[in-house]
Amino acid sequence: MLEEGLGKGVVFDFTERMPELAEVEFARKSWNPGLGSVVERVESKAASRVYRDLDPASVVRGLKGATLDSSATHGKKTLFRFSGDRWLGIHLGMTGSLRVEAEDCPKAKHDALVLRQVGRSLVFRDPRQFGRVLFHRGKENPDWWSDLPPEVTSDAFTFELVKAILKRRGRAPVKAVLLMQDFFPGIGNWMVDEILWRARIHPAHLAGKLSPVKQKALWRETRFVAEGALATVGRRGGDPPEGWLFHARWKDGGKCPSTGHSLKRAEIAGRTTCWCPSIQRAPRS
């Protein structure tokens, strides 16, 4: 189902955090004003790394004259479907943003892709070029879209599936496992901290050592955080609801929203991590 159109000038640009599941959903809707309109002209920054393993000229040729029909997200990936069986995939990476600009706006330095329509320009901007552009033409879904793990909000994301993942990656800290996009698509750093805080699991706990009760809590809270983030951040942008760990996790002297006790921060699994020691007890050696 297509979302309602957003006004000109709407932009996804969460500069304080990397885009995760809900931020990407909000970003997708930024191009909604272009639905049903023809792409009159395409401009690309051929030297941008977002086109690795892809000839940018093929995107320019392929999208010119096409109509934007619909869009979808899966985890951190975005798909835009065009007429003539043309598929455009965009991964925002760390600094990518989707925006709608004026029809005649000049292409900015970091604009990797600009789709010119009557009345507007659909822009993908990525200063650090960690994002990615993908393109496919054909009736069947491209492999890079069809060969994806179950979304964490789908019926296919079952408790049995999560148990199997935790067993398979049993020697890794649960923080690291939740960040694996092959298993938990769209779940990023702030969402992992939120999930583990709600499940009362220390982020350094080995995935294979979680009790059945903790496994169930992890599955349940993963779905809860994802659905809650989509209903708030994904719908209107901004931040998650009040009372979430998110609002205290980076504050100096931050307090746990549940207990009022001091939070702790450290690097775990290569990522800065926040937790409440009073309810997320460190695992025994």
C-alpha positions as CSV (number, residue, x, y, z in Angstrom):
1,M,0.0,0.0,0.0
2,L,1.4,3.4,-0.9
3,E,1.8,6.0,1.8
4,E,0.3,9.4,1.6
5,G,2.5,12.0,-0.2
6,L,4.8,14.2,1.8
7,G,5.4,17.8,1.0
8,K,8.2,19.3,-1.0
9,G,11.3,19.9,1.1
10,V,10.8,16.8,3.3
11,V,14.1,15.2,4.0
12,F,15.5,12.2,5.9
13,D,18.7,13.3,7.6
14,F,19.2,11.9,11.1
15,T,22.6,13.4,11.6
16,E,23.0,12.1,15.2
17,R,22.6,8.4,14.4
18,M,23.0,5.9,11.6
19,P,19.7,5.0,9.8
20,E,18.1,1.9,11.1
21,L,14.8,0.1,10.3
22,A,12.4,2.9,11.2
23,E,14.6,5.8,9.9
24,V,14.8,4.0,6.6
25,E,11.1,3.7,6.5
26,F,10.7,7.4,7.1
27,A,13.3,8.1,4.4
28,R,11.4,6.0,1.8
29,K,8.4,8.2,2.2
30,S,10.4,11.3,1.4
31,W,10.1,10.5,-2.3
32,N,6.4,10.0,-2.2
33,P,5.6,13.3,-4.0
34,G,7.2,11.7,-7.1
35,L,4.8,8.7,-7.2
36,G,2.9,8.6,-10.5
37,S,5.3,11.1,-12.2
38,V,7.7,10.5,-15.1
39,V,11.5,10.9,-14.7
40,E,12.3,13.4,-17.3
41,R,16.1,13.5,-16.7
42,V,18.6,11.6,-14.6
43,E,21.8,13.0,-13.2
44,S,24.5,11.0,-11.4
45,K,27.9,11.5,-9.8
46,A,29.7,8.7,-11.7
47,A,32.8,8.9,-9.4
48,S,30.8,8.2,-6.2
49,R,31.5,4.9,-4.5
50,V,27.8,4.3,-4.1
51,Y,28.0,2.9,-7.7
52,R,30.6,0.2,-6.8
53,D,30.0,-2.8,-9.0
54,L,27.5,-0.8,-11.1
55,D,27.8,1.4,-14.2
56,P,26.1,4.7,-13.3
57,A,25.3,5.2,-17.0
58,S,23.0,2.2,-16.9
59,V,21.0,3.8,-14.1
60,V,20.8,7.1,-16.1
61,R,19.6,5.3,-19.3
62,G,17.4,2.9,-17.4
63,L,15.4,5.4,-15.4
64,K,14.9,8.2,-18.0
65,G,11.3,8.2,-19.1
66,A,10.2,5.8,-16.4
67,T,7.3,6.5,-13.9
68,L,7.8,5.9,-10.2
69,D,5.1,3.4,-9.3
70,S,5.7,2.3,-5.7
71,S,8.3,1.8,-3.0
72,A,9.1,-0.5,-0.1
73,T,11.7,-1.2,2.6
74,H,13.3,-4.3,4.0
75,G,15.5,-3.7,7.0
76,K,18.0,-1.0,6.0
77,K,17.3,-1.4,2.3
78,T,14.9,0.6,0.1
79,L,13.4,-0.4,-3.2
80,F,11.7,2.0,-5.7
81,R,9.7,0.3,-8.5
82,F,9.4,2.1,-11.9
83,S,7.4,1.4,-15.0
84,G,8.9,-0.9,-17.5
85,D,10.0,-3.5,-14.9
86,R,12.8,-1.2,-13.6
87,W,14.0,-1.6,-10.0
88,L,16.1,0.9,-8.1
89,G,17.6,-0.1,-4.8
90,I,19.1,2.4,-2.4
91,H,21.1,1.6,0.8
92,L,21.6,4.8,2.9
93,G,24.8,3.7,4.6
94,M,26.0,6.0,7.4
95,T,25.3,9.4,5.9
96,G,22.9,8.9,3.0
97,S,19.7,10.9,2.8
98,L,16.6,11.0,0.5
99,R,15.0,14.4,-0.2
100,V,12.7,16.3,-2.5
101,E,14.1,19.5,-4.0
102,A,12.9,22.0,-6.6
103,E,12.8,20.9,-10.2
104,D,15.6,23.2,-11.2
105,C,17.8,23.0,-8.1
106,P,21.5,22.7,-8.9
107,K,23.1,19.3,-8.3
108,A,25.0,19.6,-5.0
109,K,28.5,18.3,-4.4
110,H,27.4,15.1,-2.6
111,D,24.3,14.3,-4.7
112,A,25.0,10.8,-6.0
113,L,21.7,10.5,-7.9
114,V,19.1,13.1,-9.0
115,L,15.8,12.2,-10.7
116,R,14.3,15.2,-12.4
117,Q,10.5,15.3,-12.6
118,V,8.1,18.0,-13.6
119,G,7.8,20.1,-10.4
120,R,10.4,18.4,-8.3
121,S,13.8,16.6,-8.1
122,L,14.2,13.3,-6.1
123,V,17.7,13.4,-4.6
124,F,19.9,10.8,-3.0
125,R,22.8,12.5,-1.2
126,D,25.6,10.7,0.5
127,P,28.7,12.7,1.7
128,R,30.7,9.8,3.0
129,Q,29.6,7.4,0.2
130,F,29.1,4.4,2.4
131,G,25.6,4.0,0.9
132,R,24.8,2.1,-2.3
133,V,22.8,2.3,-5.5
134,L,21.5,-0.9,-7.2
135,F,19.6,-1.2,-10.4
136,H,17.8,-4.1,-12.2
137,R,15.6,-4.4,-15.2
138,G,13.3,-7.4,-15.6
139,K,9.9,-8.9,-14.6
140,E,11.3,-10.9,-11.7
141,N,12.5,-9.4,-8.4
142,P,16.3,-8.8,-8.4
143,D,18.3,-11.2,-6.4
144,W,19.4,-8.4,-4.1
145,W,15.8,-7.8,-3.1
146,S,14.3,-11.3,-3.1
147,D,17.2,-13.1,-1.3
148,L,16.7,-11.4,2.1
149,P,16.1,-12.8,5.6
150,P,12.6,-12.5,7.2
151,E,11.8,-9.1,8.5
152,V,11.7,-8.9,12.3
153,T,8.1,-7.7,12.3
154,S,6.9,-10.5,10.0
155,D,5.1,-13.8,10.9
156,A,8.2,-15.6,9.6
157,F,10.3,-14.1,12.4
158,T,9.4,-16.8,14.9
159,F,10.7,-17.7,18.3
160,E,12.1,-21.0,16.9
161,L,14.0,-19.0,14.3
162,V,15.6,-16.8,17.0
163,K,16.5,-19.8,19.1
164,A,18.3,-21.4,16.1
165,I,20.2,-18.1,15.4
166,L,21.3,-17.8,19.0
167,K,22.5,-21.5,19.0
168,R,24.3,-21.0,15.7
169,R,26.2,-17.9,16.9
170,G,26.4,-19.2,20.5
171,R,30.0,-18.1,21.1
172,A,29.4,-14.5,20.2
173,P,28.1,-11.7,22.5
174,V,24.4,-11.3,22.1
175,K,25.1,-7.6,21.2
176,A,27.1,-8.7,18.2
177,V,24.5,-11.3,17.1
178,L,21.6,-8.7,17.2
179,L,23.7,-6.5,14.9
180,M,24.0,-9.2,12.2
181,Q,21.9,-8.0,9.3
182,D,21.7,-11.6,7.9
183,F,19.6,-12.5,10.9
184,F,18.1,-9.2,12.3
185,P,17.6,-6.9,9.2
186,G,17.3,-3.3,10.1
187,I,18.3,-3.6,13.7
188,G,21.2,-1.2,14.5
189,N,23.1,0.0,17.5
190,W,20.5,2.1,19.4
191,M,17.8,-0.5,18.8
192,V,20.0,-3.3,20.1
193,D,20.6,-1.4,23.3
194,E,16.9,-0.8,23.6
195,I,16.1,-4.5,23.1
196,L,18.6,-5.8,25.6
197,W,17.6,-3.3,28.2
198,R,13.9,-4.3,27.9
199,A,14.9,-8.0,27.9
200,R,17.2,-7.4,30.9
201,I,20.1,-9.1,29.2
202,H,23.7,-7.8,29.5
203,P,25.1,-7.0,26.0
204,A,28.3,-9.1,26.6
205,H,26.3,-12.2,27.5
206,L,27.2,-15.1,25.1
207,A,24.2,-15.8,22.8
208,G,24.5,-19.6,23.4
209,K,24.3,-19.2,27.2
210,L,20.9,-17.4,27.3
211,S,18.2,-19.3,29.3
212,P,15.0,-20.2,27.5
213,V,13.3,-17.4,29.4
214,K,15.8,-14.9,28.2
215,Q,15.6,-16.2,24.7
216,K,11.9,-15.7,24.7
217,A,12.3,-12.2,26.1
218,L,14.9,-11.3,23.4
219,W,12.5,-12.4,20.6
220,R,9.5,-10.6,22.2
221,E,11.4,-7.3,22.8
222,T,13.0,-7.4,19.3
223,R,9.5,-7.3,17.8
224,F,8.2,-4.8,20.3
225,V,11.1,-2.3,19.7
226,A,10.9,-2.7,15.9
227,E,7.1,-2.2,15.8
228,G,7.3,0.7,18.2
229,A,10.0,2.4,16.3
230,L,8.1,2.0,13.0
231,A,4.9,3.4,14.6
232,T,6.8,6.6,15.7
233,V,10.1,7.3,14.0
234,G,9.0,5.5,10.8
235,R,5.7,7.5,10.7
236,R,6.8,11.0,11.7
237,G,10.6,11.0,12.0
238,G,12.3,12.3,15.1
239,D,12.8,10.1,18.2
240,P,11.2,7.0,19.8
241,P,8.5,7.4,22.5
242,E,9.3,8.9,25.9
243,G,10.4,6.4,28.5
244,W,12.6,4.5,26.1
245,L,16.3,4.0,26.9
246,F,17.1,5.9,23.8
247,H,16.5,9.3,25.5
248,A,19.1,8.6,28.3
249,R,21.7,6.4,26.6
250,W,24.1,9.1,25.5
251,K,23.6,11.6,28.4
252,D,26.5,12.1,30.8
253,G,25.2,10.8,34.1
254,G,22.2,9.2,32.3
255,K,19.7,7.3,34.5
256,C,17.8,4.2,33.7
257,P,14.2,5.1,32.8
258,S,13.1,1.9,34.7
259,T,15.1,2.0,37.9
260,G,16.6,5.5,38.1
261,H,20.0,3.9,38.6
262,S,23.1,5.1,36.7
263,L,23.7,3.7,33.2
264,K,27.0,2.4,32.0
265,R,28.7,2.8,28.6
266,A,31.5,0.8,27.1
267,E,32.6,-0.7,23.8
268,I,31.2,-4.2,23.3
269,A,31.3,-6.1,20.0
270,G,33.1,-3.1,18.5
271,R,30.2,-0.7,19.2
272,T,29.6,1.8,21.9
273,T,27.0,0.2,24.1
274,C,24.8,1.4,27.0
275,W,23.1,-0.7,29.6
276,C,21.8,-0.6,33.2
277,P,24.0,-2.8,35.5
278,S,21.2,-3.1,38.1
279,I,18.9,-5.0,35.8
280,Q,21.3,-6.2,33.1
281,R,23.7,-8.3,35.2
282,A,27.1,-9.1,33.8
283,P,27.6,-12.7,32.9
284,R,29.8,-14.9,35.1
285,S,33.2,-15.7,33.8
